[in-house]
């Protein structure tokens, strides 16, 4: 496989995360495909932070475990990640600051005076990461001018002095390798890419998808892993004409968003499992008053606080069944940045069309992973607001029958503030005009009305995408962020040529493509479920919907994402 992995580690507060972003941009601009992931503990400050970037001239869907270049800003980084070093790996460390054990013997340990070089241009301890970036560019064979341009843009707002200081520090590191470790320095021809790439996190892709879909109100209380959406909305709200509200808590947030939706605009909230627990009652309110709302649910391991800065897929059933009563809860689950952008726009159409809460189900890995990906095309985003009564239709009577019974259960929505056509949004069971009514007949009819919307939605679920050979020896089925690792695993098996493996990605959780999944699984020779939870929740859902029981499972629930190696190892146990 034609890829390499670079990793930087050190104490929080020393530019670990920004180093990763900077190098990801440099690699992407040089023509490489990149996948960048970060790991950090559940601490306000301090602890051991890392950023890893796997890059390749070929298309890349996930990160690989073996580290080819390790930048250690402290001794602990080498101690913690020694076992990850691949054959011939290069370790960059500052031997003037600490002594290390130079094992494994297959690795190359390059002592670079990062602090001394930073001070030589007027910098200090915090600028070691910039020197290390210059060192990395020399070792990876990337044109220094690319890094220089990125740093110039990155520090432009801080003035020429700061910009020059950082570029000079990076240059010192770059030149030091060519002067002292020439055998490890290289200058490579950049890969030729036919398509323009952007570097974006999954959370940013969700936010951009929402904006492209016409979202005008966003409410969210800060919570890992969806904070990148908050940062994006706060930074562009004036330019894009949207309202971003940071409420006092998640209860207020979802009720604000429901109110904005009631007023006629597309609205969204974002949270994680603990925050969504507080939103459950509001979700039920939206179901009862048939108010469209999009809820981004960023999964992380629980129960309770759990692992706030790690990843998992344990909230599938929670989202599908949250809140009291029976009403449609529609769910899409993107697997990468492209799907995060386009499926978020789809979620708004589903919410408006079926007038019900709709979820974009993501996890920490997808939210915070950076991808180099083709530039999103907003022109491909279609907007369908569903049934909205015209002012004339709404104003035929003093009171508007907002919940009138229809064949598909979907009633035309009214907009408040019009001259006539007053209507109510009532959390009690109600009649067509929104007045509370507890008769047996009305209760039955209203429940059937709401569930007709689910039946209508079930008819439009698209078939899942099958990657790889259709008639494969083994079919892997998964959802969400497991997609990338599964696709890379398929590549490995294809290169080996011993068995053929394909992958089925389930992006639509509800509506669920029951007929298509039944057909696909019925034709498979061997099926293996891959999920980031203990119980195999998607496998349970598949059995409930189709009657097909998947007995072979590769499950991971330690807070860490799937790597291709995990799936390859798991598949070999079954085949």
C-alpha positions in Angstrom: 0.0 0.0 0.0 1.4 3.4 -1.0 0.9 5.5 2.2 2.8 6.9 5.1 1.8 8.1 8.6 3.2 11.1 10.4 2.5 11.7 14.1 3.2 14.5 16.6 2.8 14.3 20.3 3.3 16.4 23.4 1.7 18.3 26.2 -1.5 20.3 25.5 -0.8 24.0 24.9 2.2 23.5 22.7 0.6 23.7 19.3 0.0 20.0 18.7 -3.4 20.5 17.0 -2.4 23.5 14.9 0.7 21.6 13.7 -1.6 18.8 12.4 -3.9 21.2 10.6 -0.9 23.0 9.0 0.8 19.8 7.8 -2.6 18.5 6.5 -3.0 21.6 4.4 0.6 21.4 3.1 0.2 17.7 2.1 -3.2 18.3 0.5 -1.8 21.3 -1.5 1.1 19.1 -2.5 -1.4 16.7 -4.1 -1.7 14.0 -1.4 -4.9 12.6 0.0 -4.9 12.9 3.8 -6.7 11.6 6.8 -5.9 13.4 10.1 -7.1 12.3 13.5 -6.4 13.7 17.0 -6.4 12.2 20.4 -6.5 14.1 23.7 -7.6 13.3 27.2 -10.8 14.5 29.0 -9.0 17.4 30.7 -9.5 21.1 30.7 -5.8 21.6 30.4 -2.7 19.4 30.1 -2.3 15.8 29.4 -0.8 14.0 26.4 -2.1 15.2 23.0 -1.4 13.7 19.6 -2.2 14.3 15.9 -1.7 11.6 13.3 -1.9 12.1 9.5 -1.9 9.2 7.0 -1.2 10.5 3.5 -1.0 8.9 0.1 -0.9 9.9 -3.6 -3.8 7.5 -4.0 -7.3 7.8 -2.7 -7.4 7.2 1.0 -10.4 6.4 3.3 -8.9 5.8 6.7 -5.8 6.1 8.8 -3.3 3.2 9.3 -1.6 2.3 12.6 2.2 2.0 11.8 3.9 5.4 12.3 6.6 6.3 9.8 7.6 9.7 11.2 7.1 10.5 14.9 7.7 14.1 16.2 8.2 14.0 20.0 7.9 17.3 21.7 8.5 15.5 25.0 10.0 12.3 26.3 6.5 10.8 27.0 5.6 10.8 23.4 8.3 8.3 22.6 7.5 6.1 25.6 3.7 6.1 24.8 4.1 5.4 21.0 7.2 3.3 20.7 5.2 0.2 19.9 3.5 2.0 17.0 6.7 2.6 15.1 6.9 0.9 11.7 10.0 -0.6 10.2 12.6 2.2 9.3 10.5 4.8 11.2 12.1 8.2 11.8 11.8 9.7 15.3 12.4 13.5 15.7 13.3 14.5 19.3 15.3 17.2 21.1 18.3 15.4 22.7 19.4 18.5 24.4 16.3 18.5 26.6 16.0 14.8 27.6 17.6 11.4 27.1 15.7 8.5 25.5 16.0 4.7 25.0 16.7 4.2 21.3 14.5 1.2 20.7 13.3 -0.4 18.5 16.6 -0.8 16.7 14.8 -0.6 13.3 13.9 3.0 14.0 16.1 6.0 13.2 16.4 8.5 16.0 17.2 12.1 14.9 18.2 14.5 17.6 17.2 18.0 16.5 17.7 21.0 18.8 14.2 22.2 18.4 14.3 24.7 21.3 17.7 26.1 20.3 16.6 26.6 16.7 13.4 28.3 17.9 15.4 30.7 20.1 17.9 31.4 17.4 15.2 33.4 15.5 13.7 35.0 18.5 11.2 32.4 19.4 10.6 30.4 22.6 9.5 27.0 23.9 6.0 27.2 22.3 7.6 27.6 18.8 9.3 24.2 18.8 6.3 22.8 16.9 6.9 25.2 14.1 10.6 24.2 13.9 9.4 20.6 13.9 7.1 21.3 10.9 10.1 22.5 8.9 11.9 19.4 9.9 9.0 17.3 8.8 8.7 19.0 5.4 12.4 18.2 4.7 11.9 14.5 5.6 8.6 14.1 3.8 10.0 15.8 0.7 7.4 18.6 0.6 8.3 22.0 -1.0 9.1 24.5 1.8 7.3 27.3 -0.1 4.0 25.5 0.5 4.5 25.6 4.2 5.7 29.2 4.1 2.6 30.3 2.3 0.3 28.5 4.8 2.1 30.0 7.8 1.9 33.5 6.2 -1.8 33.1 5.7 -2.3 31.6 9.2 -0.5 34.3 11.1 -1.5 37.3 8.8 -3.8 38.8 11.5 -1.0 38.7 14.1 1.2 41.0 12.0 4.3 40.8 9.9 6.6 40.3 12.9 4.9 37.1 14.1 4.5 35.8 10.6 8.2 36.3 9.8 9.2 34.7 13.1 7.2 31.5 12.4 8.4 31.2 8.8 12.0 31.7 9.9 11.6 29.0 12.7 10.2 26.5 10.2 13.0 27.3 7.8 15.6 26.6 10.5 14.2 23.2 11.0 14.0 22.5 7.3 17.6 23.6 6.7 18.9 21.7 9.7 17.8 18.3 8.2 19.6 19.0 4.9 22.7 20.1 6.7 22.9 17.4 9.4 20.8 14.5 8.3 21.0 14.7 4.5 20.4 11.0 4.1 16.9 11.4 5.6 16.1 14.6 3.6 14.3 14.4 0.3 12.7 16.4 -2.4 9.8 14.6 -4.2 7.7 15.4 -7.2 4.2 16.3 -6.0 1.5 13.8 -7.0 -0.8 15.0 -9.8 -4.4 15.2 -8.8 -7.2 15.7 -11.3 -9.7 17.2 -8.8 -9.4 20.1 -6.4 -9.3 19.1 -2.8 -10.4 20.8 0.4 -9.3 20.0 4.0 -12.3 19.8 6.3 -13.5 18.0 9.4 -16.7 15.9 9.5 -18.3 18.4 11.9 -17.5 21.3 9.5 -19.0 19.3 6.7 -22.2 18.9 8.6 -22.3 22.7 9.3 -21.7 23.5 5.7 -24.3 21.1 4.6 -26.8 22.8 6.9 -26.0 26.2 5.6 -26.3 25.0 2.0 -29.7 23.5 2.9 -31.0 26.9 3.9 -30.7 26.6 7.7 -31.4 30.0 9.4 -31.4 29.1 13.1 -28.9 27.1 15.1 -28.8 26.5 18.8 -26.2 24.4 20.7 -24.6 24.2 24.1 -20.9 23.4 23.8 -20.1 19.7 24.1 -17.5 17.4 22.6 -17.6 16.3 19.7 -19.8 18.8 18.0 -18.0 22.0 19.0 -16.5 22.6 15.5 -20.1 23.2 14.3 -20.5 25.9 16.9 -17.3 27.5 16.0 -18.2 27.5 12.3 -21.7 29.0 12.9 -20.4 31.7 15.3 -17.7 32.8 12.8 -20.0 33.1 9.7 -23.5 33.9 11.1 -23.5 37.5 10.1 -22.1 36.8 6.6 -24.5 34.0 6.0 -27.6 35.6 7.6 -28.2 32.9 10.2 -28.8 33.2 13.9 -26.6 31.2 16.2 -27.7 31.0 19.9 -25.7 29.4 22.7 -28.4 28.7 25.3 -28.1 28.1 29.0 -28.6 24.4 28.5 -29.7 21.8 26.0 -33.4 22.0 27.1 -33.5 25.6 26.2 -31.6 25.0 22.9 -34.1 22.5 21.5 -37.1 24.5 22.5 -35.6 27.6 20.9 -35.0 25.6 17.7 -38.6 24.3 17.7 -39.8 27.8 18.1 -37.8 29.0 15.2 -39.2 26.1 13.1 -42.7 27.0 14.2 -42.0 30.6 12.9 -41.2 29.1 9.5 -37.4 28.8 9.2 -35.2 25.8 9.0 -33.6 25.1 12.4 -31.0 22.8 13.8 -29.5 21.8 17.2 -26.3 19.8 17.9 -25.2 17.9 20.9 -23.8 14.6 22.2 -25.4 11.7 24.2 -25.6 13.5 27.6 -26.9 16.7 26.0 -29.4 14.8 24.0 -30.7 13.2 27.2 -31.9 16.7 28.1 -33.4 17.2 24.7 -35.5 14.1 24.8 -38.6 15.8 26.0 -38.3 18.5 23.4 -37.9 15.8 20.7 -41.2 14.4 21.8 -42.8 17.9 21.6 -41.6 18.3 18.0 -43.1 14.8 17.3 -46.4 15.8 18.8 -46.8 19.2 17.2 -45.4 17.8 13.9 -42.6 20.4 13.8 -39.6 19.8 11.6 -36.2 20.0 13.3 -32.8 18.6 12.6 -30.8 17.2 15.5 -27.1 16.5 15.1 -26.1 13.8 17.6 -22.4 13.3 18.0 -21.8 10.0 19.7 -19.1 9.4 22.3 -18.8 6.5 24.8 -21.1 6.4 27.8 -22.9 5.8 30.1 -23.0 9.1 32.0 -20.0 11.3 31.2 -18.2 8.3 29.9 -15.2 9.2 27.7 -16.0 12.8 26.5 -13.1 13.0 24.0 -13.2 9.5 22.5 -15.4 7.8 20.0 -18.1 5.1 19.8 -21.3 4.1 18.1 -23.4 3.0 21.1 -26.4 5.5 20.7 -28.1 4.1 17.7 -31.1 2.5 19.6 -31.2 5.5 21.9 -31.8 7.9 19.0 -34.3 5.6 17.3 -36.4 5.2 20.4 -35.8 8.4 22.3 -38.9 10.2 23.9 -42.3 8.9 24.9 -44.9 7.8 22.5 -45.0 6.7 18.9 -44.0 9.1 16.2 -41.4 9.0 13.3 -37.8 9.7 14.3 -35.9 9.8 11.0 -32.2 9.1 11.1 -29.3 9.4 8.6 -25.8 8.3 9.4 -22.9 9.7 7.2 -19.6 7.9 7.0 -17.2 10.5 5.7 -17.0 14.3 5.0 -18.8 14.0 1.6 -21.7 12.1 3.1 -21.8 14.5 6.1 -22.3 17.4 3.8 -24.9 16.0 1.5 -26.8 13.8 4.0 -27.2 16.8 6.3 -29.0 18.7 3.5 -31.1 15.5 3.0 -32.0 15.6 6.7 -33.6 19.0 6.3 -35.7 17.8 3.4 -36.8 14.8 5.4 -37.7 16.9 8.4 -39.7 19.4 6.3 -41.4 16.8 4.1 -42.5 14.5 7.0 -42.8 17.3 9.6 -40.9 15.3 12.3 -37.5 15.4 14.1 -34.7 14.1 11.9 -31.3 13.1 13.2 -27.8 13.4 11.7 -26.0 10.6 13.6 -22.3 11.1 13.8 -19.5 10.2 16.2 -16.4 11.8 17.6 -14.1 10.2 15.0 -16.1 11.5 12.1 -16.7 14.9 13.7 -13.0 15.6 14.5 -11.2 13.7 11.7 -9.9 15.9 8.9 -10.3 14.7 5.3 -8.9 15.9 2.0 -12.0 15.7 -0.1 -13.4 17.1 -3.4 -14.9 20.6 -2.9 -18.6 20.4 -2.0 -21.0 21.4 -4.7 -23.8 23.5 -3.2 -25.5 23.4 -6.6 -26.2 19.7 -6.0 -28.2 20.5 -2.9 -31.9 20.5 -3.5 -34.3 22.2 -1.1 -37.8 20.7 -0.5 -39.8 22.6 2.2 -42.7 20.1 2.0 -46.3 21.0 2.4 -46.6 24.7 3.4 -50.0 26.4 2.9 -50.1 29.6 0.9 -51.3 32.7 2.7 -54.5 32.4 0.7 -55.0 28.8 1.7 -54.3 29.5 5.3 -56.6 32.5 5.4 -59.8 30.8 4.2 -61.0 30.6 7.8 -60.3 32.5 11.0 -58.8 29.3 12.3 -56.5 27.1 10.3 -56.8 23.2 10.5 -53.1 22.7 10.9 -53.5 19.0 11.7 -56.1 18.1 9.0 -56.3 14.5 8.2 -54.7 13.5 4.8 -54.0 10.3 3.0 -50.3 10.3 3.7 -50.7 11.8 7.2 -48.9 15.0 6.2 -50.9 18.2 6.7 -50.0 21.6 5.1 -48.1 23.8 7.6 -49.2 27.3 8.4 -47.0 30.2 9.1 -47.7 32.4 12.1 -48.2 36.2 11.6 -50.5 36.0 8.6 -53.8 38.0 8.8 -56.0 35.0 9.2 -55.6 31.3 9.8 -54.7 31.1 13.5 -53.5 27.7 14.7 -52.1 26.1 17.8 -49.1 23.9 18.5 -50.3 21.9 21.5 -48.3 19.3 23.4 -51.5 17.6 24.6 -53.3 15.3 22.2 -55.3 17.6 20.0 -57.8 17.8 17.1 -57.2 19.2 13.6 -57.2 22.8 14.9 -54.8 22.1 17.8 -57.4 22.1 20.6 -56.9 19.5 23.3 -59.1 16.5 22.8 -59.0 13.2 24.7 -61.7 11.1 22.9 -60.8 7.6 22.0 -61.7 8.2 18.3 -59.6 11.3 18.0 -56.6 9.7 19.8 -56.7 6.7 17.5 -56.9 8.9 14.4 -54.1 11.3 15.4 -51.7 8.4 16.2 -52.5 6.8 12.9 -52.0 10.2 11.2 -48.6 10.6 12.6 -47.5 7.0 11.9 -48.8 7.3 8.3 -45.8 9.7 7.8 -43.5 6.9 8.8 -45.1 4.6 6.2 -44.7 7.3 3.6 -41.1 7.8 4.5 -40.4 4.1 4.3 -41.2 4.2 0.6 -38.4 6.6 -0.3 -35.4 4.9 1.5 -32.7 4.5 -1.2 -30.8 1.3 -1.6 -27.5 1.1 0.4 -24.3 1.5 -1.6 -22.2 -1.6 -2.2 -18.4 -1.1 -2.5 -16.4 -3.8 -4.2 -17.4 -6.9 -6.2 -21.1 -7.7 -6.1 -20.5 -11.4 -5.9 -17.9 -11.4 -3.2 -16.9 -14.2 -1.0 -17.4 -12.1 2.1 -19.8 -9.1 2.7 -19.0 -6.6 5.4 -21.9 -4.4 6.5 -21.5 -1.3 8.6 -22.7 2.3 9.2 -21.3 5.7 10.0 -17.5 6.1 10.4 -16.7 2.4 10.1 -16.9 3.0 6.3 -13.3 4.3 5.9 -11.6 1.5 7.6 -13.8 -1.1 5.9 -12.9 0.4 2.4 -9.2 0.3 3.2 -9.6 -3.3 4.4 -11.2 -4.3 1.1 -8.2 -2.8 -0.8 -5.9 -4.9 1.2 -7.8 -8.1 0.5 -8.0 -7.2 -3.2 -4.3 -6.8 -3.4 -3.7 -10.2 -1.7 -6.1 -11.8 -4.2 -7.0 -14.7 -1.9 -10.6 -13.8 -1.2 -12.9 -11.1 -2.4 -14.6 -8.8 0.1 -17.2 -6.1 -0.5 -18.8 -3.6 1.9 -22.4 -2.4 2.4 -22.8 1.1 3.9 -26.1 1.8 5.6 -26.6 5.6 5.5 -30.3 5.5 6.0 -31.2 4.2 9.4 -34.8 5.4 9.4 -36.4 5.1 6.8 -34.7 1.8 6.6 -34.2 0.2 3.1 -35.8 -3.1 4.2 -36.4 -4.6 0.8 -33.0 -3.8 -0.6 -31.1 -5.0 2.5 -33.1 -8.3 2.5 -32.3 -8.8 -1.1 -28.6 -8.0 -0.6 -28.1 -10.2 2.5 -30.1 -13.0 0.9 -27.6 -13.2 -1.9 -24.5 -13.0 0.2 -22.2 -16.0 0.9 -21.0 -14.8 4.2 -21.9 -11.6 6.1 -19.9 -9.9 8.9 -21.1 -6.9 10.8 -18.7 -4.1 11.9 -19.7 -1.7 14.6 -18.2 0.5 17.3 -20.4 -0.8 20.1 -20.7 -3.9 22.4 -24.0 -5.3 21.3 -24.0 -4.9 17.5 -26.9 -2.5 17.4 -27.1 -2.2 13.7 -27.1 -6.0 13.4 -30.1 -6.0 15.9 -31.9 -3.4 13.7 -31.3 -5.5 10.6 -32.7 -8.6 12.3 -35.7 -6.6 13.5 -36.4 -5.2 10.0 -35.5 -8.2 7.8 -35.5 -11.2 10.0 -31.9 -11.9 8.9 -29.5 -12.6 11.8 -25.9 -11.7 11.4 -23.9 -14.1 13.6 -20.4 -12.9 12.8 -19.4 -9.6 14.2 -16.3 -7.4 14.5 -17.1 -5.1 17.4 -14.9 -2.4 19.0 -15.9 -0.4 22.1 -12.7 0.9 23.7 -13.2 4.5 22.7 -10.8 4.2 19.8 -11.8 4.2 16.1 -11.6 1.3 13.7 -8.3 1.0 11.8 -8.1 -1.1 8.6 -5.9 -3.5 10.5 -8.7 -4.1 13.0 -11.1 -5.2 10.3 -8.4 -7.2 8.4 -7.5 -9.1 11.6 -11.2 -9.6 12.4 -12.0 -10.9 8.9 -9.2 -13.4 9.0 -10.7 -15.0 12.1 -13.8 -15.8 10.1 -12.4 -16.6 6.7 
